[in-house]
Amino acid sequence: MPKIVNIVASQRIAQSLDINEIAYVLNIDYEQEQFPGMVYRTQEPKVCILLFRSGKAVATGAKDLADIETAFDRLRKDLELNEFELYDEELCETALHNLVVTADYSKLIGDTKLNLSKLMLYLPFDKTEYEPEQFPGLIYRAENPKVVFLIFSSGKCVITGSKDYAEAVEAENMFKDELSAIPF
């Protein structure tokens, strides 16, 4: 089963926000010349939320959905305690944008290293990139589900682009079936 290593999700929490005032009140360093979003961090769970003037908050770094909700709740409480105007909590839906998972296909390839040059010949040419001088893994852009695989010679793989865990599992199984059909 694929293991979740990162989730990216967002909420619209207000019509607009005064990021400079929030940074001042919460004592957070904010360099608007460097990046338009203020970085709000929670320690437990360890999640980073980018807060924008538009009222949008984007969370990253979570390993499960409960961590995302906990981080958004902490941000909301901090802002409400300091009397910032926010949308009602029930109007703030969390939208998942990207799940990053890892998978391990090393059992399929046995004790040998996965020959990425050979693998490239068996995958659709227009959806595959492999330039070992630039990046040590093969990049495979699947259509259904629409995800990207970063495949390494060790058999380890990073799958990115899925919108939920079921889609990540489907992608992992699809590639496992493709890999099993290749004569190594």
Secondary structure, DSSP 8 states (H G I E B T S, - for coil): --EEEEEEEEEE--S---HHHHHHHHT----TTT-SSEEEEETTTTEEEEE-TTSEEEEEEESSHHHHHHHHHHHHHHHHHTT-----GGG---EEEEEEEEEE-HHHHTTS---HHHHHHHS-GGGEE--TTT-SSEEEE-SSS--EEEE-TTSEEEEEEESSHHHHHHHHHHHHHHHHTS--
